Amino acid sequence: MSGGVDSAVAAARAVEAGHEVVGVHLALSRMPGTLRTGSRGCCTVEDSMDAQRAANIIGIPYYVWDFSERFKLDVVDDFIAEYAAGRTPNPCMRCNERIKFAALLEKAIDLGFDAVCTGHYASILTDADGNRELHRASAWAKDQSYVLGVLTAEQLAHSMFPLGATPSKAEVRAEAAERGFSVATKPDSYDICFIPDGDTRGWLAERVPPATGDILDRDGNTLGSHEGAAAFTVGQRKGLSIGTPAADGKPRFVLEVRPISNTVVVGPKEALAIKEIAGTRFTWAGLAPEHPDVAFDCDVQIRAHADPEPAVAQVVPTDDGGLELRILPVEPLTGVAPGQTAVVYLGTRVLGQCTIDRTVSALAVTEPATAAHA
């Protein structure tokens, strides 16, 4: 129970469905005195108290479990390391993968519980053979299946999402008000929970020592300098501080972040169009395709609020003897960066996901982008 309206209503519905329910709030902050500011951040002292009030109304036991050390190691430190390596990580994916449906689920099962129930907007369906599948929520505008794409078949077997069939968030808020929950009108949280002021660049500057480097064009010409490559992300336009305008007068965007050489490559917007993405760190949400090494049609989504795009996917061997999930969108994708998560769908079903290791621009390039060459 995060302290928000969704998890409160999910807990209440689980009780009414006949389950024995215990409310658990995860203390993830290393600063226990942290307070929530409006809709920024989550998992604060204020959120914990909101969750307890909801649990009291529902009439279920309530506990706070301290996962702050595991969260720091698996999510916060990973976030810093990924940026330092020139990638653009998604901490919400890592939190679901390593905290809520790994550390929390492991502890819950050890204590004798059957499942972790959350307020995510997603659905679990069962096929004709009894295999569980992860699907989009009925309300696509609120659908959160993307951030759950990291779940495995074993984790899906111990997961519940009571809000998946709810038509709208407004209906959930109305239900919360009827139940007397004080969180009925509480704003949704946004931004990265451990950077509640939203200043990711400033936060990173304190943890990844900045070093002056060059800003290059695609031909390797020096256009200017920067004070730290980790502060830049692929697709960024503002804050480049390049004095010399482009020959065509058009704005330039960050195309690559190269942490080893501490350089940032910029170029035209057209160069952000990506015709291929691939990742070696891939998983399947439920049953894997029977023949994943044979190209298959699918949809791919690269951000939580992006639209799914038609694509062709295939598991292929890599030069070092490993395997990678390679995804070829029918139309080029824009502003894709290594470190992001690509979630593959078959209709409404989440088939699996990969962390993007490399991308290939739709414009002619001398080599495909890698984790250090976006």
N, C-alpha and C positions, 0 to 999 in steps of 0.2 A: 504494500500500500504506500504509494509515493506521497500521498497527501493531496492528490488531485481528485477531481470529480470522477474521472474514468475508473480508477482502481477502486474507489469507494463503491460505485454502482456495481462493478464486476464482483466485488466481495459479497454484496447483498444478494445479487442474483445467484451466486454459487450456493449461498445458504438456502435460498428458496428452492433451488434445484435438488436439495436433499443432502448436500455434502457437509461433512464436518470441516469447518473452515477456521483457520487461525490467521490473523492479520500480522504481517511482518513488514516493517519499514527498514530499509537499508540505510545505515549511516555511512555515507561515502566520503564525506568531507574530512580532511585532516584538521580542519578548524572548527571545533564543535560549537563555537559561538556564532557561526555564520547565520545571518538572517536573509530571508528572501526579499528581493526588491521588485515589487510589481509582478510582472510575468517573466522576469529573468531568473535563471538558475532553477535548481530543484534540490531535493534531498537535504533541506536545511532544518534547523530547529523548528521553525515555524511550520514547515511541511510535516514534520514528525507529529507535532501537536494536532494538526488538522487530521492526520490519519488516525490518531488515537480517538479523537472525538467521533469520527465516523464509525470506528470499530465499536465504541461504547454504545452508539445508537443501534447498530446491527445486533449487538449482543454477543460478540465473539472475543476470544482472548487476543491480546495484542502484544507484540514484542518488537524491540529494536535490535537488529543484528548489526554489529560493527564489521563492515567489510572495507573499511577505509584503506587498510594496508594493501589488500589485494587489488582494490580499485586503483590505487596509486601506481602499483607495479604493472598491472595489466592494461590499464586504460590511459592514465595520465602520462606515465613514463613512455609508453608506446607512442602516444601522440607526439611527444617531444622528439623522440628518436626518428619517427617517420618524417616530420618536418625537417629535421637536421639532415636527413638523407634525400631531401628534395621531393618528397612525396606529399600528397594531400590526403591525410587520413580522415576517416569518419568515426569519431569516438563513440557514437551511439551504437554502431555496429559492433565495435569491440566490447562495449558494455553488455549488450545482449548476448554476445558470443561467450564471453569469459566470466561475466558476473551473474546476471540474472538467470541464464539458462545453463550455467556451468557451476560456478561456486555455490550459488543459492540452491540450485536444483540438487547438487550433490549432497549438501547439508540436509535439505528437506528429505531426500530419500533415506539418508542415514538415520534420520529421526523417525522414519516410518510413514511419511506422507506419500501420497500417490502422484501428486502433480503440483506444479506451480501455476497459479491462476493470475493473470494480469489484465489490465484494462486496455491492452492493445486492440486496435481495430483491424482484425484479421480473422479468418475462419479456418477451422480444421475439418476436413471432410474425409470420409472413408470410401475407398473404392470397392469394387465388387468382391475383391479377395480379402478385404479387411485391412488393407494398408492405409495408413493415415497420410493425408496430403494437406499442405498449407496452401490456402487460397486467399485472394483479396477479400476485403470486407465488402459488404453490400453497398456501403456508401463510399464510392471511389474517392470522393473529395477528401475524406478523412482516412482513407486506407493507409495502414502502416505495415503492410506485408513486406515492403522493401527492407525495413530495418530488422525484420525477422528472417531474412533470406539466409542468414548464417546458421539457422537451426538445422540439426541433423535429424535423421529418422528416429534415433533413440531419444532425442530431446523432445521431438513432436509427440512421442508416445506418452510423455509426462507433462504436457502443456494444455492449458485451457484458456480460451479467449471468449468470455461470455458476451462481449459487445460486438462480435463480428457481424451479426445479422441486423444490428440496429440501423435504421434508415438514416439517422442524422445525429450530430452532436447535440443539437437543440433538444432532441428527445431524451438524451441522457441527462442533460441539465434539468429538464422538467421532472424527470423521475427522481433525481437527487433532491430537488426542492420538495417534492411530495413526501420523500422519506425523512425530511428534516435535516439533511446534511448541510452544514455551513459552507461547504465547498461548492455548492450548486452554481454559484456565480464567480468562482475563483478563476482568474485568467489562466489560460494554458501557458506552460513554460516554453521558452524558446532560448536560442543561443546554446552554447556549450555550457553544461552545468557547472564545470569547474572554472569557467571564465564568465561569471555572471554579469560583468560590466560590458561584455561584448567586444572588448579590445584585444582580439587574438594576437595582433601584431605586437602590441606592447607587452602582453603576457609572455610571448615567446622570446622577446628581446631580453627578458630577465633570466631566461633559462638556456637559451642557445646564444653564446657569446657572439655578437655581431663582428664581422670582419669586412673591411672594404674590398670590393671586387669590381670586375668590369661588367658592363651591360653591352652585349654584342648583338649584331644583326645576324641573319641566317648565313651570311657569307663569312662571318668571323671578324667583321670590322668592329672596332670599339666605338660605341656611341656615347658612352658616359660611364658613371660609376654608381655603385650602391653601397650601403652600409651593412649589408647582411643578406645573403641569398635566401635564408630561411623565412624571411618576411614576405616573400613573393609566392604567388600561386599561379598556376596556368590559367590563362584567360584574363588575368588582371590588366586593367588599363590605366587606372589612376595611380599616382605616386611613383611613376617611373623617373621623373626628373631628367628627361633627355632634352638637352638644349637644341640639338640639331633636328629640324623637322624631316620627315620622310620625303623622298624624292617626289612621290605622288601626292604629298600633302595629307595623306590619310593617317588616322591614329594608329599607333602600334600597341600590340598586346604581348603579354608574357607568353612565350611558346615553350620554353624549357627552363628548368632550374637545375644547374649542375653543381652540386655541393662539393665534389672533389676538387674542381678548379675554382669554385666559389664565383661562378659566372651565371648571369641571367641572359637568356636569348629572347629577343623580341622580334616581332614581325607583323605582317598584315593579318587582319581578321580572318582572311580566307585560309591561312595556314593553321587555324585552330580546328578546321574540319578534319575529323578522324575517320579513316576508312577501316581500321582494324584495331581491336583491343585484345589483350590476352593476359592470363594470369596463371601462375603455377599453384597458387594457394586457392584451390577450388573445392567446394563441397556440394553435396546434393541434399535437398530438403525432402526427405522421403526416399522412395525408390529412385535409383539412378536410371537413366535411359538404358534400354537393353543393349544397345550398341552405340555407346557414346563416341566411338571413333569414326562413326559414319555421320556425315554432316546432316543436321536436322534443322527445320524451320522453327523459329521461336520469336519472342519479343525480348528486348533488353532494356533495362532501366538503369541509369547511372547515378541518379540522385533521388532522394526521398520524395521530392515533389515534381520530378520530371515525368514526362509522358513516356509510356513504353514505345519503343521503336522496333519495327520488323527487322529481323536479323537471321543469320545462319550461324549455328554454333557447332563446334566439333572439338573433341579432345585429341590433341596431336602430340607427337614426341618432340622434345627439345634437343638442342645440340649436345647438352650435357647428360643425356640419357634419361631425363625426367619426362613429365607430362605437363601440358598446359591446356587450359580451356581457351580456345581461340574463337572470338566472336566477330563476325563480319556484318555490320549493319547494312541494310539495303540502301539507305541514304546516309551520308556522313554525319557523325555526331559532332557537336560543337563543345569545345572547351573541356575535353576529357583529360584527366591528369592521373598519372601513376599514384597509387595509394587509395584512390576511390574504389568503391565497390560496384561491380556490375552484377545485377540480379537478372536471371534468365527466367522468363515466364512461358508457359504453354497455356494460352488463354488466360484464365484467372488463376491458374495454379502456379505457385512458385516452384520451379524445377531445381534451382540451385544458384550458386553465386561464385564469384572469384574476386579477389583483390587484384586490381589492375597492376601488372608489372611493366607492361610496355604498350605503347600505342604507335600507330603508323599514320602519318598525315596523308590527307587526300592529295596534297600538293607534292610534287616530286621532291624527294629528299635523298640524301646520300646514304642514310642509315635509319632503321626504325628507332623510334624513341624507346628508351628504357626507363627504369626507375629514376635515373639521373638525367634523362633526356626526354622531357615530356613533349 
